[in-house]
Amino acid sequence: MQLPPATQILAEHRRAVLLYVYACCRDLPLAEDIVQETMLIAHRKEEEYFPEADFTCWLCSIARHVWYRERKKQQRDQDRRRTFEEQLPLLLDTERHSEARFELERCALAGCLEKLPKLDREVIRQHFEGGLKYAEIASALQRSVAWVKVRMFRTRAALSLCLRQSLQSHET
C-alpha cells in the first residue's frame, strides 16, 4: 500500500524533525508527541508551504512552535503543582480549620461588625446578607454606585484590620 504523496513526504522528513525536537527537549516520548503534532499541523497547512522553501526547515519551524507551547504548558503545570504543594500544609492544618477556630473567627467578625459605623454596617449587610448588587444598594441608600464601591472597599479594609488585630490578641 502506497501512502498519499503529502503523507509520504511528511514520513520522509519525520526523522530529521524528531532529531531536531529531541535536541530541544531531551525527552524522547515528548519529542515523539511533538513530532506527531507537528505532522498533523503540517498536513492541515500543506497549502501554506512554498515549494521554494526548505521543507525540513518548514517542519522544524512548526515543531519549534509546538515545543514552545508545550514548554509553556509544562511551566504552568509546574507552577500549579508548586502552589498546591505550598498550600497543602495550610489545608491540612486541623487547628486552623477546627470548629473552635471557626467560632473564634465568627465572634471576632461579629465584634468587628459592631464597631463599624451604622451606614457601613448597612452596606455590608445589604450586600452579603441581602445579596444586593452595588447598584441596588446605591438605589436603596440614595447614593451613587461609586460611593457604594468606595464604602465597600474601605469597610472591607477596616474589617480585615480589625479581624487581624482581634485574632492576634487572642493568640497572645
C-alpha positions in Angstrom: 0.0 0.0 0.0 1.4 3.3 -1.0 0.9 6.4 1.1 -0.7 9.6 -0.4 2.0 12.0 -1.7 1.7 14.5 1.2 1.8 11.8 3.8 4.8 10.1 2.2 6.7 13.4 2.1 6.0 14.0 5.8 7.1 10.5 6.6 10.4 11.0 4.8 11.2 14.1 6.9 9.9 12.7 10.2 13.4 11.5 11.4 15.0 14.9 10.8 12.3 16.7 12.7 12.5 14.1 15.5 16.2 14.7 15.9 15.6 18.5 16.0 12.9 18.2 18.6 14.8 15.8 20.7 17.8 18.2 20.7 15.4 20.8 22.1 13.6 18.8 24.8 15.9 15.9 25.6 12.9 13.7 26.2 12.2 11.0 23.5 8.5 10.3 24.4 7.8 14.1 24.5 9.8 14.6 21.2 7.7 11.9 19.5 4.5 13.6 20.7 5.7 17.0 19.4 6.6 15.4 16.1 3.2 13.8 15.8 1.5 17.2 16.5 3.9 18.9 14.0 3.0 16.4 11.3 -0.8 16.9 11.9 -0.3 20.7 11.7 1.8 20.4 8.6 -0.7 18.2 6.9 -3.5 20.7 7.7 -1.4 23.6 6.5 0.2 22.0 3.4 -1.3 24.6 1.1 0.7 27.3 3.1 4.0 25.7 2.2 6.0 27.4 -0.6 7.8 24.9 -2.8 10.9 27.1 -3.0 11.4 26.8 0.8 13.3 24.0 2.5 10.6 21.5 3.6 12.6 20.2 6.6 13.1 23.8 7.9 9.4 24.5 7.5 8.6 21.4 9.5 11.2 22.3 12.2 9.7 25.8 12.4 6.3 24.3 13.1 7.9 21.9 15.6 9.6 24.8 17.4 6.3 26.5 17.9 4.7 23.3 19.2 7.7 22.8 21.5 7.4 26.4 22.9 3.7 25.8 23.5 4.5 22.6 25.3 7.2 24.2 27.4 4.7 27.0 28.5 2.1 24.3 29.4 4.7 22.4 31.4 5.7 25.6 33.2 2.1 26.4 34.1 1.6 22.8 35.3 4.8 23.0 37.4 3.7 26.4 38.9 0.3 24.9 39.8 1.9 21.9 41.5 4.3 24.2 43.4 1.4 26.4 44.5 -0.6 23.3 45.6 2.4 21.9 47.5 2.9 25.3 49.2 -0.8 25.5 50.2 -1.2 21.9 51.2 0.1 22.3 54.8 -2.5 25.1 55.3 -5.3 22.9 54.0 -4.2 20.1 56.3 -3.8 22.3 59.4 -6.5 20.9 61.6 -6.1 23.6 64.2 -6.6 26.3 61.6 -9.8 24.7 60.4 -11.2 23.5 63.7 -14.6 24.3 65.0 -13.1 26.2 67.8 -11.1 28.4 65.4 -14.1 28.9 63.3 -16.1 30.1 66.3 -13.3 32.4 67.4 -13.2 34.0 63.9 -17.0 34.3 63.8 -17.1 36.0 67.2 -14.2 38.3 66.2 -16.1 39.2 63.0 -19.3 39.9 64.9 -17.4 42.2 67.2 -15.7 44.0 64.3 -19.0 44.5 62.6 -20.4 46.1 65.7 -17.6 48.6 65.7 -18.4 49.8 62.2 -20.4 53.0 61.7 -24.1 52.2 61.2 -24.1 53.1 57.5 -21.1 50.9 56.7 -22.7 48.0 58.6 -25.9 48.5 56.4 -23.9 48.5 53.2 -22.2 45.2 54.3 -25.5 43.7 55.4 -27.3 44.5 52.2 -24.5 43.1 50.1 -23.7 39.9 52.0 -26.9 39.1 53.7 -29.3 40.6 51.2 -27.4 39.6 48.2 -27.9 43.0 46.6 -25.6 44.3 43.9 -23.9 47.7 44.3 -26.4 49.5 42.0 -29.3 48.1 44.1 -27.6 49.2 47.3 -26.9 52.7 45.9 -30.6 53.0 44.9 -31.8 51.8 48.3 -29.5 54.2 50.1 -30.0 57.0 47.6 -26.2 57.2 46.9 -24.1 56.7 43.8 -22.6 53.4 42.8 -19.2 54.9 43.1 -20.0 55.8 46.7 -21.0 52.2 47.4 -17.8 50.8 45.9 -15.7 53.2 47.9 -17.6 52.3 51.1 -17.3 48.6 50.4 -13.6 48.9 49.8 -12.9 50.9 52.9 -15.2 48.8 55.1 -13.6 45.6 54.0 -10.2 47.0 54.7 -11.4 48.1 58.2 -12.9 44.7 58.9 -9.7 42.9 57.7 -7.5 45.1 60.0 -9.9 44.7 62.9 -10.1 40.9 62.4 -6.3 40.5 62.3 -5.9 42.6 65.4 -8.6 40.7 67.3 -7.3 37.3 66.4 -3.7 38.3 67.3 -4.9 39.5 70.7 -6.5 36.0 71.2 -3.3 34.2 70.2 -1.1 36.1 72.6 
